[in-house]
Amino acid sequence: MKHFIPAFLIILSVSGAAHAKTLEEMFPGRSDLPEKERQFFQSFDFQQGPVALNAATATLNIPKDFYYLDPAATRKVLVDLWGNPPAAADGTLGMIFPARYLPADDDAWGSVVDYEADGHVSDAEANSIDYDDLLKQIQQGIAEKNGEREKQGFEPITLVGWASPPHYDQAEHALHWARELIFGKGEDVRHTLNYSVRMLGREGVLQFDFVAAMSQLDEIKDSIPTVTKLVAFDSGATYTDYRNGDKIAAYGMAGMIAAGAGAKLAAKFGLFAAIALLLKKGGFLVVLAGGAGAWKFITGLFRRNRTPRS
């Protein structure tokens, strides 16, 4: 199954003071690991505790039931283990996983962490967006581009609907939503979960994009309160630290949902063949991008092989 993630031009620095555990310390009972997997994970630091994300002016406080992988380990997971192209790991700030899973486990799920310094995103429209209407717009845009996708040798995509409708947590300044997508057509179809969380800061958006199966929706939803609470923006960088004159993002809440994560950064990277549809409805701008590469980006999916490359 092909899964892809957003790729960024900007190299973001990450440092932290977390407690790093070895494979044996993190998974003391895993005598079942094949030798190839054991060797693959031997060099990993499974970090818990505070992890400073300098590029995002924020800290992740990783609890004991999760662990964090730094960008170097994340690249190994995304590229060497899961078989994504190298560009897929560029600019990530790392990944978080539930402590009960290794990335090679069949049931493993995790979240890629990214940051976009696009400016302050207003949440004024959060309670007035017609999310059902927004869904129809996105579905229409995807359906209209499927012919082009198939001509380029890619499978059609069907957005079934909200697996979990958009919800904005005013207290945490966190927006999260999930989409159920179908890849392929006829009898050869695959249902895929696309779950996203966006944490708003003064100058940008901290992003969590989850890699999981539809069957794990409830498990991920149960983890969302933990994920949103582990983020602590630095003093002066919180959402409420906004001051008149600060940079304002070119998109709003609806735009974040429609584009998935940072449409213009993907365009800079050359993933978009064209901007195919601009819809102006209800006072907000929705950007739907065309081309096979664009839809790989927007769906926010990943390829999963689970076998380390030698």
C-alpha positions in Angstrom: 0.0 0.0 0.0 1.4 3.4 -1.0 1.5 6.1 1.6 3.1 9.5 1.2 3.7 12.5 3.4 4.4 16.2 2.9 8.0 17.1 2.1 9.5 20.5 2.9 12.3 22.7 1.6 13.2 24.2 5.0 15.6 22.3 7.2 14.4 22.7 10.8 16.7 22.1 13.7 15.6 20.0 16.6 17.3 19.5 20.0 16.1 18.4 23.3 16.9 17.2 26.8 14.8 14.1 26.8 15.9 10.9 28.5 17.0 8.6 25.7 16.4 4.8 26.1 18.1 2.1 24.1 16.1 -0.6 22.3 16.6 -3.0 25.2 15.5 -0.4 27.8 12.4 0.6 25.8 11.3 -2.9 24.9 12.8 -5.2 27.5 10.5 -8.1 26.6 10.9 -8.1 22.9 12.8 -11.4 22.4 10.6 -12.0 19.3 12.4 -9.4 17.1 14.1 -10.8 14.0 17.8 -10.1 14.0 17.5 -7.8 11.0 15.0 -5.6 12.9 17.0 -5.7 16.1 20.1 -4.4 14.3 18.1 -1.8 12.5 16.8 -0.3 15.8 20.0 -0.7 17.8 21.2 2.9 17.0 17.9 4.5 17.8 17.4 6.8 20.8 13.8 6.3 22.1 13.3 9.6 23.9 10.9 10.5 26.7 10.5 13.7 28.7 11.0 17.2 27.3 12.1 17.6 23.7 12.8 21.1 22.5 11.7 21.8 19.0 13.8 25.0 18.3 12.3 25.6 14.9 8.8 25.6 16.3 9.7 27.6 19.5 8.0 24.8 21.4 8.7 21.8 23.6 7.1 18.3 23.4 6.8 16.8 26.9 6.7 13.1 26.0 5.0 11.0 28.6 6.0 7.4 29.5 3.3 5.8 27.3 4.9 7.5 24.2 8.3 7.9 22.8 9.9 10.4 20.4 12.3 9.7 17.5 14.6 12.5 16.2 14.7 13.5 12.6 17.6 11.1 11.8 15.7 8.1 13.2 12.5 9.4 11.5 14.3 9.4 8.2 15.3 5.8 8.7 11.7 4.8 9.5 10.1 6.7 6.7 12.7 5.8 4.0 14.5 2.7 4.9 11.8 0.9 6.8 8.6 2.1 5.2 10.0 2.7 1.7 9.1 6.3 1.1 11.2 8.4 -1.2 14.0 10.3 0.6 12.4 13.7 0.0 9.5 12.5 2.1 11.6 12.8 5.3 13.1 16.3 4.5 12.4 18.9 7.2 10.4 16.7 9.6 10.8 17.4 13.3 10.6 13.8 14.2 7.9 11.3 15.1 6.0 10.1 18.1 4.8 6.6 18.7 2.9 4.8 21.5 5.4 3.1 23.7 3.9 -0.3 23.1 4.8 -0.3 19.4 8.0 -0.5 17.5 7.7 1.1 14.0 8.1 -2.3 12.4 5.2 -3.9 14.2 2.1 -4.7 12.1 -0.2 -2.7 14.4 2.2 0.2 14.9 1.0 3.7 14.4 2.7 7.0 14.9 2.6 10.7 14.0 5.0 12.7 12.0 5.7 16.1 13.5 6.2 19.2 11.3 6.0 22.9 11.6 5.0 25.7 9.2 6.1 29.2 10.1 3.4 30.7 7.8 2.2 33.3 10.4 -0.7 33.6 12.8 -3.8 31.6 11.8 -7.0 33.3 12.9 -9.5 31.0 14.7 -12.3 33.5 14.4 -14.1 31.3 11.8 -13.8 28.0 13.7 -17.4 27.9 14.9 -18.9 29.2 11.8 -17.5 26.9 9.1 -20.0 24.5 7.5 -17.8 21.4 7.6 -20.3 19.4 5.7 -20.2 21.9 2.9 -16.4 22.0 3.0 -16.4 18.2 2.8 -18.5 18.3 -0.4 -16.1 20.9 -1.9 -13.0 18.7 -1.2 -14.8 15.6 -2.5 -15.7 17.4 -5.7 -12.2 18.6 -6.2 -10.7 15.1 -5.7 -13.3 13.5 -8.0 -12.6 16.0 -10.8 -8.9 15.2 -10.8 -9.2 11.4 -10.8 -9.2 11.3 -14.6 -5.9 13.1 -14.7 -4.5 10.8 -12.0 -5.4 7.7 -13.9 -3.9 9.1 -17.1 -0.7 9.5 -15.2 -0.8 5.9 -14.0 -2.1 6.5 -10.4 -5.1 5.1 -8.7 -8.2 7.1 -8.3 -9.0 8.5 -4.8 -12.4 8.7 -3.2 -13.0 10.8 -0.1 -15.7 8.8 1.7 -16.2 11.4 4.3 -15.2 12.5 7.8 -13.9 9.6 9.8 -14.0 12.2 12.6 -15.4 15.6 11.8 -13.3 18.7 12.4 -13.2 19.9 16.0 -11.5 23.0 17.4 -10.4 22.9 21.0 -10.5 26.6 21.9 -8.6 26.0 25.2 -5.8 24.2 23.6 -5.9 26.1 20.2 -5.9 22.7 18.5 -7.8 21.7 15.4 -8.2 18.0 14.5 -10.0 16.0 12.0 -9.9 12.7 10.2 -10.8 11.6 6.7 -11.6 8.1 5.3 -10.3 7.7 1.8 -10.5 4.8 -0.7 -7.7 4.1 -3.1 -8.4 2.2 -6.3 -11.8 1.2 -7.7 -14.0 -1.9 -8.2 -13.0 -4.8 -6.1 -9.4 -3.7 -5.7 -9.9 -0.9 -3.2 -8.1 0.0 0.1 -9.6 2.1 2.9 -7.2 4.5 4.5 -7.3 6.7 7.5 -6.0 10.3 7.3 -5.9 11.9 10.8 -4.5 15.3 11.3 -3.9 17.6 14.4 -2.9 21.2 14.1 -1.6 23.2 17.1 -1.7 26.9 16.6 1.1 29.1 17.8 1.8 32.8 17.5 3.9 32.5 14.3 2.9 29.2 12.8 1.3 25.8 13.1 2.7 22.7 14.7 1.5 19.7 12.8 0.8 16.0 13.7 0.0 13.7 10.8 -0.9 10.2 11.9 0.1 7.0 10.0 -2.6 4.4 10.9 -5.3 2.0 9.6 -9.0 2.8 9.7 -9.3 0.1 12.4 -7.2 2.2 14.7 -9.4 5.3 14.6 -10.7 4.9 18.1 -7.2 4.2 19.5 -5.9 7.4 17.9 -8.9 9.5 19.0 -8.3 8.3 22.5 -4.7 9.6 22.3 -5.6 13.1 21.0 -6.0 14.7 24.4 -2.5 13.4 25.3 -1.0 14.7 22.0 -2.4 18.2 22.4 -1.3 18.5 26.0 2.2 17.4 25.3 2.8 20.6 23.3 4.2 23.7 25.2 5.0 26.7 23.1 7.8 28.9 24.4 7.0 32.0 26.3 6.1 34.7 23.8 5.3 32.1 21.1 1.9 30.9 22.3 -1.2 31.6 20.3 -2.4 34.2 22.8 0.9 36.1 22.6 -0.2 37.4 19.2 0.2 41.2 18.8 -0.9 43.6 16.1 1.7 43.7 13.3 2.6 40.0 13.5 2.7 38.1 10.3 -0.7 36.7 9.3 -1.0 33.3 7.5 -2.5 33.4 4.0 -5.0 30.7 4.9 -7.5 30.1 7.6 -9.0 27.1 9.5 -10.9 25.8 6.4 -7.8 26.2 4.3 -5.8 24.0 6.6 -8.3 21.3 6.4 -8.8 21.5 2.6 -5.1 21.5 1.8 -4.0 19.1 4.5 -0.7 20.7 5.3 1.0 23.6 3.8 0.0 23.7 0.1 2.5 26.4 -0.9 5.5 24.6 0.6 4.6 21.6 -1.4 4.3 23.8 -4.5 7.8 25.1 -3.9 9.0 21.5 -3.8 7.6 20.8 -7.2 4.9 18.3 -6.1 2.0 20.3 -7.6 1.4 19.9 -11.3 -1.1 22.8 -11.1 -3.5 24.7 -8.9 -6.7 23.3 -10.3 -9.5 24.8 -8.3 -10.0 27.9 -6.2 -13.3 28.0 -4.4 -14.5 31.1 -2.5 -17.5 30.1 -0.4 -18.7 31.4 2.9 -16.0 33.9 3.3 -13.0 31.5 3.2 -10.6 30.3 0.6 -10.3 26.7 -0.2 -7.3 25.6 -2.3 -7.5 22.3 -4.0 -4.5 21.2 -6.0 -4.2 19.1 -9.1 -1.8 16.5 -10.4 -0.9 13.1 -9.1 1.9 14.3 -6.9 -0.4 16.9 -5.4 -3.0 14.4 -4.3 -0.3 12.2 -2.7 0.6 15.3 -0.7 -2.9 16.3 0.3 -4.0 12.9 1.5 -1.0 12.8 3.9 -0.4 9.1 3.5 2.6 6.9 3.9 4.0 3.8 2.3 4.5 1.0 4.8 6.9 -1.9 4.2 7.9 -2.8 7.7 11.0 -4.6 6.6 14.3 -2.8 7.0 16.4 -2.4 4.0 19.8 -4.0 4.2 
